[in-house]
């Protein structure tokens, strides 16, 4: 989820009965990001997911 849409995602999770649903956050925007930026976002997502999945 890009940081710009976090509040919408949090609202949607509450509406769907899953308040506090955890997800990875990356920078915004993605569409104009350069390859190096995208690689950094991917690394960040992997690190965040490892925490969310209790792998670290």
PDBQT receptor file of N, H, CA, C and O in Angstrom, charges set to zero:
ATOM      1  N   UNK A   1       0.857  -1.149   0.000  1.00  0.00    +0.000 N 
ATOM      2  CA  UNK A   1       0.000   0.000   0.000  1.00  0.00    +0.000 C 
ATOM      3  C   UNK A   1       0.908   1.218   0.000  1.00  0.00    +0.000 C 
ATOM      4  O   UNK A   1       1.847   1.295   0.792  1.00  0.00    +0.000 OA
ATOM      5  N   UNK A   2       0.634   2.169  -0.883  1.00  0.00    +0.000 N 
ATOM      6  H   UNK A   2      -0.129   2.107  -1.526  1.00  0.00    +0.000 HD
ATOM      7  CA  UNK A   2       1.428   3.393  -0.841  1.00  0.00    +0.000 C 
ATOM      8  C   UNK A   2       0.918   4.277   0.297  1.00  0.00    +0.000 C 
ATOM      9  O   UNK A   2      -0.261   4.244   0.650  1.00  0.00    +0.000 OA
ATOM     10  N   UNK A   3       1.825   5.061   0.855  1.00  0.00    +0.000 N 
ATOM     11  H   UNK A   3       2.782   5.089   0.568  1.00  0.00    +0.000 HD
ATOM     12  CA  UNK A   3       1.506   5.884   2.020  1.00  0.00    +0.000 C 
ATOM     13  C   UNK A   3       0.308   6.802   1.770  1.00  0.00    +0.000 C 
ATOM     14  O   UNK A   3      -0.432   7.124   2.699  1.00  0.00    +0.000 OA
ATOM     15  N   UNK A   4       0.123   7.212   0.551  1.00  0.00    +0.000 N 
ATOM     16  H   UNK A   4       0.724   6.951  -0.204  1.00  0.00    +0.000 HD
ATOM     17  CA  UNK A   4      -0.987   8.119   0.230  1.00  0.00    +0.000 C 
ATOM     18  C   UNK A   4      -2.355   7.461   0.456  1.00  0.00    +0.000 C 
ATOM     19  O   UNK A   4      -3.338   8.160   0.702  1.00  0.00    +0.000 OA
ATOM     20  N   UNK A   5      -2.428   6.152   0.377  1.00  0.00    +0.000 N 
ATOM     21  H   UNK A   5      -1.629   5.584   0.177  1.00  0.00    +0.000 HD
ATOM     22  CA  UNK A   5      -3.708   5.448   0.477  1.00  0.00    +0.000 C 
ATOM     23  C   UNK A   5      -3.885   4.674   1.789  1.00  0.00    +0.000 C 
ATOM     24  O   UNK A   5      -4.827   3.893   1.928  1.00  0.00    +0.000 OA
ATOM     25  N   UNK A   6      -2.987   4.889   2.742  1.00  0.00    +0.000 N 
ATOM     26  H   UNK A   6      -2.222   5.523   2.629  1.00  0.00    +0.000 HD
ATOM     27  CA  UNK A   6      -3.062   4.166   4.016  1.00  0.00    +0.000 C 
ATOM     28  C   UNK A   6      -4.371   4.451   4.734  1.00  0.00    +0.000 C 
ATOM     29  O   UNK A   6      -5.018   3.524   5.222  1.00  0.00    +0.000 OA
ATOM     30  N   UNK A   7      -4.772   5.712   4.809  1.00  0.00    +0.000 N 
ATOM     31  H   UNK A   7      -4.246   6.465   4.413  1.00  0.00    +0.000 HD
ATOM     32  CA  UNK A   7      -6.007   6.031   5.542  1.00  0.00    +0.000 C 
ATOM     33  C   UNK A   7      -7.222   5.368   4.891  1.00  0.00    +0.000 C 
ATOM     34  O   UNK A   7      -8.127   4.915   5.592  1.00  0.00    +0.000 OA
ATOM     35  N   UNK A   8      -7.250   5.306   3.569  1.00  0.00    +0.000 N 
ATOM     36  H   UNK A   8      -6.514   5.674   2.999  1.00  0.00    +0.000 HD
ATOM     37  CA  UNK A   8      -8.361   4.636   2.877  1.00  0.00    +0.000 C 
ATOM     38  C   UNK A   8      -8.350   3.142   3.159  1.00  0.00    +0.000 C 
ATOM     39  O   UNK A   8      -9.405   2.539   3.356  1.00  0.00    +0.000 OA
ATOM     40  N   UNK A   9      -7.177   2.548   3.180  1.00  0.00    +0.000 N 
ATOM     41  H   UNK A   9      -6.320   3.038   3.020  1.00  0.00    +0.000 HD
ATOM     42  CA  UNK A   9      -7.069   1.113   3.456  1.00  0.00    +0.000 C 
ATOM     43  C   UNK A   9      -7.479   0.809   4.897  1.00  0.00    +0.000 C 
ATOM     44  O   UNK A   9      -8.144  -0.194   5.158  1.00  0.00    +0.000 OA
ATOM     45  N   UNK A  10      -7.087   1.666   5.820  1.00  0.00    +0.000 N 
ATOM     46  H   UNK A  10      -6.546   2.481   5.608  1.00  0.00    +0.000 HD
ATOM     47  CA  UNK A  10      -7.484   1.465   7.219  1.00  0.00    +0.000 C 
ATOM     48  C   UNK A  10      -8.992   1.578   7.379  1.00  0.00    +0.000 C 
ATOM     49  O   UNK A  10      -9.600   0.789   8.102  1.00  0.00    +0.000 OA
ATOM     50  N   UNK A  11      -9.593   2.540   6.718  1.00  0.00    +0.000 N 
ATOM     51  H   UNK A  11      -9.099   3.181   6.131  1.00  0.00    +0.000 HD
ATOM     52  CA  UNK A  11     -11.048   2.686   6.753  1.00  0.00    +0.000 C 
ATOM     53  C   UNK A  11     -11.722   1.453   6.167  1.00  0.00    +0.000 C 
ATOM     54  O   UNK A  11     -12.678   0.934   6.744  1.00  0.00    +0.000 OA
ATOM     55  N   UNK A  12     -11.233   0.985   5.037  1.00  0.00    +0.000 N 
ATOM     56  H   UNK A  12     -10.457   1.407   4.569  1.00  0.00    +0.000 HD
ATOM     57  CA  UNK A  12     -11.822  -0.180   4.390  1.00  0.00    +0.000 C 
ATOM     58  C   UNK A  12     -11.700  -1.417   5.282  1.00  0.00    +0.000 C 
ATOM     59  O   UNK A  12     -12.629  -2.221   5.358  1.00  0.00    +0.000 OA
ATOM     60  N   UNK A  13     -10.573  -1.569   5.947  1.00  0.00    +0.000 N 
ATOM     61  H   UNK A  13      -9.819  -0.916   5.886  1.00  0.00    +0.000 HD
ATOM     62  CA  UNK A  13     -10.424  -2.737   6.820  1.00  0.00    +0.000 C 
ATOM     63  C   UNK A  13     -11.419  -2.678   7.973  1.00  0.00    +0.000 C 
ATOM     64  O   UNK A  13     -11.959  -3.707   8.379  1.00  0.00    +0.000 OA
ATOM     65  N   UNK A  14     -11.666  -1.475   8.506  1.00  0.00    +0.000 N 
ATOM     66  H   UNK A  14     -11.227  -0.639   8.176  1.00  0.00    +0.000 HD
ATOM     67  CA  UNK A  14     -12.666  -1.359   9.576  1.00  0.00    +0.000 C 
ATOM     68  C   UNK A  14     -14.059  -1.669   9.050  1.00  0.00    +0.000 C 
ATOM     69  O   UNK A  14     -14.819  -2.389   9.697  1.00  0.00    +0.000 OA
ATOM     70  N   UNK A  15     -14.401  -1.133   7.884  1.00  0.00    +0.000 N 
ATOM     71  H   UNK A  15     -13.783  -0.548   7.359  1.00  0.00    +0.000 HD
ATOM     72  CA  UNK A  15     -15.719  -1.363   7.284  1.00  0.00    +0.000 C 
ATOM     73  C   UNK A  15     -15.947  -2.853   7.044  1.00  0.00    +0.000 C 
ATOM     74  O   UNK A  15     -17.062  -3.351   7.202  1.00  0.00    +0.000 OA
ATOM     75  N   UNK A  16     -14.889  -3.556   6.664  1.00  0.00    +0.000 N 
ATOM     76  H   UNK A  16     -13.983  -3.152   6.536  1.00  0.00    +0.000 HD
ATOM     77  CA  UNK A  16     -15.001  -4.991   6.382  1.00  0.00    +0.000 C 
ATOM     78  C   UNK A  16     -14.861  -5.856   7.630  1.00  0.00    +0.000 C 
ATOM     79  O   UNK A  16     -14.792  -7.081   7.534  1.00  0.00    +0.000 OA
ATOM     80  N   UNK A  17     -14.818  -5.220   8.799  1.00  0.00    +0.000 N 
ATOM     81  H   UNK A  17     -14.873  -4.225   8.876  1.00  0.00    +0.000 HD
ATOM     82  CA  UNK A  17     -14.784  -5.966  10.047  1.00  0.00    +0.000 C 
ATOM     83  C   UNK A  17     -13.413  -6.475  10.447  1.00  0.00    +0.000 C 
ATOM     84  O   UNK A  17     -13.301  -7.417  11.232  1.00  0.00    +0.000 OA
ATOM     85  N   UNK A  18     -12.366  -5.855   9.910  1.00  0.00    +0.000 N 
ATOM     86  H   UNK A  18     -12.457  -5.090   9.273  1.00  0.00    +0.000 HD
ATOM     87  CA  UNK A  18     -11.010  -6.291  10.246  1.00  0.00    +0.000 C 
ATOM     88  C   UNK A  18     -10.170  -5.089  10.695  1.00  0.00    +0.000 C 
ATOM     89  O   UNK A  18      -9.142  -4.788  10.088  1.00  0.00    +0.000 OA
ATOM     90  N   UNK A  19     -10.613  -4.400  11.766  1.00  0.00    +0.000 N 
ATOM     91  H   UNK A  19     -11.447  -4.644  12.259  1.00  0.00    +0.000 HD
ATOM     92  CA  UNK A  19      -9.857  -3.232  12.216  1.00  0.00    +0.000 C 
ATOM     93  C   UNK A  19      -8.435  -3.641  12.618  1.00  0.00    +0.000 C 
ATOM     94  O   UNK A  19      -8.222  -4.719  13.174  1.00  0.00    +0.000 OA
ATOM     95  N   UNK A  20      -7.493  -2.786  12.335  1.00  0.00    +0.000 N 
ATOM     96  H   UNK A  20      -7.666  -1.911  11.884  1.00  0.00    +0.000 HD
ATOM     97  CA  UNK A  20      -6.114  -3.087  12.687  1.00  0.00    +0.000 C 
ATOM     98  C   UNK A  20      -5.407  -4.020  11.728  1.00  0.00    +0.000 C 
ATOM     99  O   UNK A  20      -4.297  -4.471  12.011  1.00  0.00    +0.000 OA
ATOM    100  N   UNK A  21      -6.034  -4.321  10.590  1.00  0.00    +0.000 N 
ATOM    101  H   UNK A  21      -6.936  -3.955  10.360  1.00  0.00    +0.000 HD
ATOM    102  CA  UNK A  21      -5.406  -5.197   9.592  1.00  0.00    +0.000 C 
ATOM    103  C   UNK A  21      -4.071  -4.598   9.177  1.00  0.00    +0.000 C 
ATOM    104  O   UNK A  21      -3.998  -3.436   8.776  1.00  0.00    +0.000 OA
ATOM    105  N   UNK A  22      -3.037  -5.385   9.275  1.00  0.00    +0.000 N 
ATOM    106  H   UNK A  22      -3.096  -6.329   9.601  1.00  0.00    +0.000 HD
ATOM    107  CA  UNK A  22      -1.691  -4.890   8.991  1.00  0.00    +0.000 C 
ATOM    108  C   UNK A  22      -1.311  -5.105   7.530  1.00  0.00    +0.000 C 
ATOM    109  O   UNK A  22      -1.671  -6.115   6.924  1.00  0.00    +0.000 OA
ATOM    110  N   UNK A  23      -0.586  -4.151   6.978  1.00  0.00    +0.000 N 
ATOM    111  H   UNK A  23      -0.294  -3.331   7.470  1.00  0.00    +0.000 HD
ATOM    112  CA  UNK A  23      -0.105  -4.258   5.610  1.00  0.00    +0.000 C 
ATOM    113  C   UNK A  23       1.187  -3.468   5.491  1.00  0.00    +0.000 C 
ATOM    114  O   UNK A  23       1.485  -2.608   6.320  1.00  0.00    +0.000 OA
ATOM    115  N   UNK A  24       1.937  -3.768   4.464  1.00  0.00    +0.000 N 
ATOM    116  H   UNK A  24       1.695  -4.467   3.791  1.00  0.00    +0.000 HD
ATOM    117  CA  UNK A  24       3.197  -3.062   4.222  1.00  0.00    +0.000 C 
ATOM    118  C   UNK A  24       2.899  -1.722   3.562  1.00  0.00    +0.000 C 
ATOM    119  O   UNK A  24       1.964  -1.599   2.771  1.00  0.00    +0.000 OA
ATOM    120  N   UNK A  25       3.713  -0.716   3.900  1.00  0.00    +0.000 N 
ATOM    121  H   UNK A  25       4.473  -0.817   4.543  1.00  0.00    +0.000 HD
ATOM    122  CA  UNK A  25       3.566   0.613   3.319  1.00  0.00    +0.000 C 
ATOM    123  C   UNK A  25       4.820   0.972   2.533  1.00  0.00    +0.000 C 
ATOM    124  O   UNK A  25       5.943   0.752   2.988  1.00  0.00    +0.000 OA
ATOM    125  N   UNK A  26       4.609   1.522   1.361  1.00  0.00    +0.000 N 
ATOM    126  H   UNK A  26       3.697   1.700   0.991  1.00  0.00    +0.000 HD
ATOM    127  CA  UNK A  26       5.727   1.998   0.550  1.00  0.00    +0.000 C 
ATOM    128  C   UNK A  26       5.468   3.440   0.147  1.00  0.00    +0.000 C 
ATOM    129  O   UNK A  26       4.365   3.956   0.327  1.00  0.00    +0.000 OA
ATOM    130  N   UNK A  27       6.493   4.088  -0.400  1.00  0.00    +0.000 N 
ATOM    131  H   UNK A  27       7.389   3.669  -0.546  1.00  0.00    +0.000 HD
ATOM    132  CA  UNK A  27       6.370   5.467  -0.832  1.00  0.00    +0.000 C 
ATOM    133  C   UNK A  27       5.390   5.641  -1.974  1.00  0.00    +0.000 C 
ATOM    134  O   UNK A  27       4.983   4.686  -2.636  1.00  0.00    +0.000 OA
ATOM    135  N   UNK A  28       5.033   6.881  -2.178  1.00  0.00    +0.000 N 
ATOM    136  H   UNK A  28       5.364   7.657  -1.640  1.00  0.00    +0.000 HD
ATOM    137  CA  UNK A  28       4.108   7.234  -3.250  1.00  0.00    +0.000 C 
ATOM    138  C   UNK A  28       4.735   8.368  -4.024  1.00  0.00    +0.000 C 
ATOM    139  O   UNK A  28       5.327   9.250  -3.403  1.00  0.00    +0.000 OA
ATOM    140  N   UNK A  29       4.645   8.400  -5.310  1.00  0.00    +0.000 N 
ATOM    141  H   UNK A  29       4.163   7.683  -5.814  1.00  0.00    +0.000 HD
ATOM    142  CA  UNK A  29       3.967   7.465  -6.202  1.00  0.00    +0.000 C 
ATOM    143  C   UNK A  29       4.894   6.339  -6.668  1.00  0.00    +0.000 C 
ATOM    144  O   UNK A  29       6.117   6.427  -6.551  1.00  0.00    +0.000 OA
ATOM    145  N   UNK A  30       4.294   5.307  -7.185  1.00  0.00    +0.000 N 
ATOM    146  H   UNK A  30       3.301   5.236  -7.281  1.00  0.00    +0.000 HD
ATOM    147  CA  UNK A  30       5.053   4.179  -7.728  1.00  0.00    +0.000 C 
ATOM    148  C   UNK A  30       5.223   4.344  -9.242  1.00  0.00    +0.000 C 
ATOM    149  O   UNK A  30       6.261   3.983  -9.796  1.00  0.00    +0.000 OA
ATOM    150  N   UNK A  31       4.222   4.876  -9.890  1.00  0.00    +0.000 N 
ATOM    151  H   UNK A  31       3.378   5.169  -9.439  1.00  0.00    +0.000 HD
ATOM    152  CA  UNK A  31       4.232   4.925 -11.359  1.00  0.00    +0.000 C 
ATOM    153  C   UNK A  31       5.388   5.726 -11.940  1.00  0.00    +0.000 C 
ATOM    154  O   UNK A  31       5.843   5.429 -13.045  1.00  0.00    +0.000 OA
ATOM    155  N   UNK A  32       5.868   6.723 -11.229  1.00  0.00    +0.000 N 
ATOM    156  H   UNK A  32       5.498   6.964 -10.332  1.00  0.00    +0.000 HD
ATOM    157  CA  UNK A  32       6.966   7.532 -11.756  1.00  0.00    +0.000 C 
ATOM    158  C   UNK A  32       8.304   7.226 -11.085  1.00  0.00    +0.000 C 
ATOM    159  O   UNK A  32       9.294   7.915 -11.326  1.00  0.00    +0.000 OA
ATOM    160  N   UNK A  33       8.332   6.202 -10.251  1.00  0.00    +0.000 N 
ATOM    161  H   UNK A  33       7.527   5.642 -10.055  1.00  0.00    +0.000 HD
ATOM    162  CA  UNK A  33       9.564   5.847  -9.551  1.00  0.00    +0.000 C 
ATOM    163  C   UNK A  33      10.581   5.231 -10.507  1.00  0.00    +0.000 C 
ATOM    164  O   UNK A  33      10.230   4.499 -11.432  1.00  0.00    +0.000 OA
ATOM    165  N   UNK A  34      11.821   5.542 -10.264  1.00  0.00    +0.000 N 
ATOM    166  H   UNK A  34      12.106   6.136  -9.513  1.00  0.00    +0.000 HD
ATOM    167  CA  UNK A  34      12.914   4.982 -11.057  1.00  0.00    +0.000 C 
ATOM    168  C   UNK A  34      13.218   3.561 -10.563  1.00  0.00    +0.000 C 
ATOM    169  O   UNK A  34      12.772   3.169  -9.485  1.00  0.00    +0.000 OA
ATOM    170  N   UNK A  35      13.966   2.806 -11.342  1.00  0.00    +0.000 N 
ATOM    171  H   UNK A  35      14.329   3.124 -12.218  1.00  0.00    +0.000 HD
ATOM    172  CA  UNK A  35      14.277   1.416 -11.000  1.00  0.00    +0.000 C 
ATOM    173  C   UNK A  35      14.901   1.283  -9.614  1.00  0.00    +0.000 C 
ATOM    174  O   UNK A  35      14.525   0.396  -8.848  1.00  0.00    +0.000 OA
ATOM    175  N   UNK A  36      15.851   2.159  -9.288  1.00  0.00    +0.000 N 
ATOM    176  H   UNK A  36      16.157   2.880  -9.910  1.00  0.00    +0.000 HD
ATOM    177  CA  UNK A  36      16.495   2.083  -7.974  1.00  0.00    +0.000 C 
ATOM    178  C   UNK A  36      15.492   2.334  -6.849  1.00  0.00    +0.000 C 
ATOM    179  O   UNK A  36      15.547   1.691  -5.801  1.00  0.00    +0.000 OA
ATOM    180  N   UNK A  37      14.575   3.275  -7.078  1.00  0.00    +0.000 N 
ATOM    181  H   UNK A  37      14.530   3.797  -7.929  1.00  0.00    +0.000 HD
ATOM    182  CA  UNK A  37      13.543   3.553  -6.083  1.00  0.00    +0.000 C 
ATOM    183  C   UNK A  37      12.617   2.356  -5.905  1.00  0.00    +0.000 C 
ATOM    184  O   UNK A  37      12.261   1.996  -4.782  1.00  0.00    +0.000 OA
ATOM    185  N   UNK A  38      12.234   1.748  -7.012  1.00  0.00    +0.000 N 
ATOM    186  H   UNK A  38      12.524   2.040  -7.924  1.00  0.00    +0.000 HD
ATOM    187  CA  UNK A  38      11.367   0.569  -6.949  1.00  0.00    +0.000 C 
ATOM    188  C   UNK A  38      12.055  -0.584  -6.223  1.00  0.00    +0.000 C 
ATOM    189  O   UNK A  38      11.421  -1.301  -5.449  1.00  0.00    +0.000 OA
ATOM    190  N   UNK A  39      13.342  -0.758  -6.471  1.00  0.00    +0.000 N 
ATOM    191  H   UNK A  39      13.858  -0.176  -7.100  1.00  0.00    +0.000 HD
ATOM    192  CA  UNK A  39      14.089  -1.815  -5.779  1.00  0.00    +0.000 C 
ATOM    193  C   UNK A  39      14.109  -1.546  -4.280  1.00  0.00    +0.000 C 
ATOM    194  O   UNK A  39      13.971  -2.472  -3.481  1.00  0.00    +0.000 OA
ATOM    195  N   UNK A  40      14.278  -0.301  -3.899  1.00  0.00    +0.000 N 
ATOM    196  H   UNK A  40      14.390   0.452  -4.548  1.00  0.00    +0.000 HD
ATOM    197  CA  UNK A  40      14.244   0.057  -2.479  1.00  0.00    +0.000 C 
ATOM    198  C   UNK A  40      12.883  -0.196  -1.865  1.00  0.00    +0.000 C 
ATOM    199  O   UNK A  40      12.784  -0.677  -0.736  1.00  0.00    +0.000 OA
ATOM    200  N   UNK A  41      11.835   0.128  -2.606  1.00  0.00    +0.000 N 
ATOM    201  H   UNK A  41      11.916   0.520  -3.523  1.00  0.00    +0.000 HD
ATOM    202  CA  UNK A  41      10.474  -0.132  -2.125  1.00  0.00    +0.000 C 
ATOM    203  C   UNK A  41      10.250  -1.637  -1.956  1.00  0.00    +0.000 C 
ATOM    204  O   UNK A  41       9.628  -2.070  -0.986  1.00  0.00    +0.000 OA
ATOM    205  N   UNK A  42      10.751  -2.417  -2.887  1.00  0.00    +0.000 N 
ATOM    206  H   UNK A  42      11.256  -2.065  -3.675  1.00  0.00    +0.000 HD
ATOM    207  CA  UNK A  42      10.611  -3.876  -2.800  1.00  0.00    +0.000 C 
ATOM    208  C   UNK A  42      11.338  -4.404  -1.568  1.00  0.00    +0.000 C 
ATOM    209  O   UNK A  42      10.802  -5.246  -0.848  1.00  0.00    +0.000 OA
ATOM    210  N   UNK A  43      12.565  -3.913  -1.315  1.00  0.00    +0.000 N 
ATOM    211  H   UNK A  43      13.000  -3.229  -1.900  1.00  0.00    +0.000 HD
ATOM    212  CA  UNK A  43      13.311  -4.350  -0.128  1.00  0.00    +0.000 C 
ATOM    213  C   UNK A  43      12.565  -3.969   1.145  1.00  0.00    +0.000 C 
ATOM    214  O   UNK A  43      12.484  -4.757   2.087  1.00  0.00    +0.000 OA
ATOM    215  N   UNK A  44      12.024  -2.762   1.166  1.00  0.00    +0.000 N 
ATOM    216  H   UNK A  44      12.090  -2.122   0.400  1.00  0.00    +0.000 HD
ATOM    217  CA  UNK A  44      11.261  -2.308   2.323  1.00  0.00    +0.000 C 
ATOM    218  C   UNK A  44      10.036  -3.191   2.553  1.00  0.00    +0.000 C 
ATOM    219  O   UNK A  44       9.725  -3.547   3.690  1.00  0.00    +0.000 OA
ATOM    220  N   UNK A  45       9.347  -3.541   1.475  1.00  0.00    +0.000 N 
ATOM    221  H   UNK A  45       9.600  -3.252   0.551  1.00  0.00    +0.000 HD
ATOM    222  CA  UNK A  45       8.168  -4.394   1.580  1.00  0.00    +0.000 C 
ATOM    223  C   UNK A  45       8.540  -5.760   2.140  1.00  0.00    +0.000 C 
ATOM    224  O   UNK A  45       7.833  -6.297   2.993  1.00  0.00    +0.000 OA
ATOM    225  N   UNK A  46       9.632  -6.315   1.669  1.00  0.00    +0.000 N 
ATOM    226  H   UNK A  46      10.206  -5.879   0.976  1.00  0.00    +0.000 HD
ATOM    227  CA  UNK A  46      10.072  -7.625   2.165  1.00  0.00    +0.000 C 
ATOM    228  C   UNK A  46      10.373  -7.558   3.661  1.00  0.00    +0.000 C 
ATOM    229  O   UNK A  46       9.993  -8.454   4.416  1.00  0.00    +0.000 OA
ATOM    230  N   UNK A  47      11.049  -6.508   4.081  1.00  0.00    +0.000 N 
ATOM    231  H   UNK A  47      11.357  -5.781   3.468  1.00  0.00    +0.000 HD
ATOM    232  CA  UNK A  47      11.367  -6.353   5.503  1.00  0.00    +0.000 C 
ATOM    233  C   UNK A  47      10.104  -6.200   6.339  1.00  0.00    +0.000 C 
ATOM    234  O   UNK A  47       9.974  -6.820   7.395  1.00  0.00    +0.000 OA
ATOM    235  N   UNK A  48       9.178  -5.377   5.869  1.00  0.00    +0.000 N 
ATOM    236  H   UNK A  48       9.284  -4.873   5.011  1.00  0.00    +0.000 HD
ATOM    237  CA  UNK A  48       7.926  -5.180   6.600  1.00  0.00    +0.000 C 
ATOM    238  C   UNK A  48       7.111  -6.470   6.677  1.00  0.00    +0.000 C 
ATOM    239  O   UNK A  48       6.542  -6.788   7.721  1.00  0.00    +0.000 OA
ATOM    240  N   UNK A  49       7.057  -7.202   5.582  1.00  0.00    +0.000 N 
ATOM    241  H   UNK A  49       7.519  -6.943   4.734  1.00  0.00    +0.000 HD
ATOM    242  CA  UNK A  49       6.297  -8.453   5.567  1.00  0.00    +0.000 C 
ATOM    243  C   UNK A  49       6.921  -9.494   6.491  1.00  0.00    +0.000 C 
ATOM    244  O   UNK A  49       6.203 -10.260   7.134  1.00  0.00    +0.000 OA
ATOM    245  N   UNK A  50       8.228  -9.529   6.562  1.00  0.00    +0.000 N 
ATOM    246  H   UNK A  50       8.812  -8.907   6.040  1.00  0.00    +0.000 HD
ATOM    247  CA  UNK A  50       8.896 -10.463   7.475  1.00  0.00    +0.000 C 
ATOM    248  C   UNK A  50       8.456 -10.178   8.915  1.00  0.00    +0.000 C 
ATOM    249  O   UNK A  50       8.226 -11.106   9.690  1.00  0.00    +0.000 OA
ATOM    250  N   UNK A  51       8.341  -8.898   9.268  1.00  0.00    +0.000 N 
ATOM    251  H   UNK A  51       8.528  -8.144   8.638  1.00  0.00    +0.000 HD
ATOM    252  CA  UNK A  51       7.873  -8.526  10.612  1.00  0.00    +0.000 C 
ATOM    253  C   UNK A  51       6.407  -8.919  10.779  1.00  0.00    +0.000 C 
ATOM    254  O   UNK A  51       6.034  -9.513  11.790  1.00  0.00    +0.000 OA
ATOM    255  N   UNK A  52       5.576  -8.588   9.788  1.00  0.00    +0.000 N 
ATOM    256  H   UNK A  52       5.879  -8.106   8.967  1.00  0.00    +0.000 HD
ATOM    257  CA  UNK A  52       4.152  -8.901   9.882  1.00  0.00    +0.000 C 
ATOM    258  C   UNK A  52       3.896 -10.408   9.969  1.00  0.00    +0.000 C 
ATOM    259  O   UNK A  52       2.947 -10.845  10.620  1.00  0.00    +0.000 OA
ATOM    260  N   UNK A  53       4.732 -11.184   9.319  1.00  0.00    +0.000 N 
ATOM    261  H   UNK A  53       5.502 -10.829   8.790  1.00  0.00    +0.000 HD
ATOM    262  CA  UNK A  53       4.587 -12.647   9.332  1.00  0.00    +0.000 C 
ATOM    263  C   UNK A  53       5.360 -13.296  10.470  1.00  0.00    +0.000 C 
ATOM    264  O   UNK A  53       5.445 -14.521  10.561  1.00  0.00    +0.000 OA
ATOM    265  N   UNK A  54       5.924 -12.458  11.339  1.00  0.00    +0.000 N 
ATOM    266  H   UNK A  54       5.855 -11.463  11.265  1.00  0.00    +0.000 HD
ATOM    267  CA  UNK A  54       6.683 -12.914  12.503  1.00  0.00    +0.000 C 
ATOM    268  C   UNK A  54       7.883 -13.773  12.116  1.00  0.00    +0.000 C 
ATOM    269  O   UNK A  54       8.221 -14.738  12.802  1.00  0.00    +0.000 OA
ATOM    270  N   UNK A  55       8.515 -13.409  11.012  1.00  0.00    +0.000 N 
ATOM    271  H   UNK A  55       8.241 -12.625  10.455  1.00  0.00    +0.000 HD
ATOM    272  CA  UNK A  55       9.703 -14.134  10.580  1.00  0.00    +0.000 C 
ATOM    273  C   UNK A  55      10.966 -13.465  11.126  1.00  0.00    +0.000 C 
ATOM    274  O   UNK A  55      12.054 -14.035  11.057  1.00  0.00    +0.000 OA
ATOM    275  N   UNK A  56      10.815 -12.252  11.668  1.00  0.00    +0.000 N 
ATOM    276  H   UNK A  56       9.930 -11.789  11.724  1.00  0.00    +0.000 HD
ATOM    277  CA  UNK A  56      11.945 -11.542  12.255  1.00  0.00    +0.000 C 
ATOM    278  C   UNK A  56      11.539 -10.936  13.563  1.00  0.00    +0.000 C 
ATOM    279  O   UNK A  56      12.352 -10.290  14.224  1.00  0.00    +0.000 OA
TER     280      UNK A  56
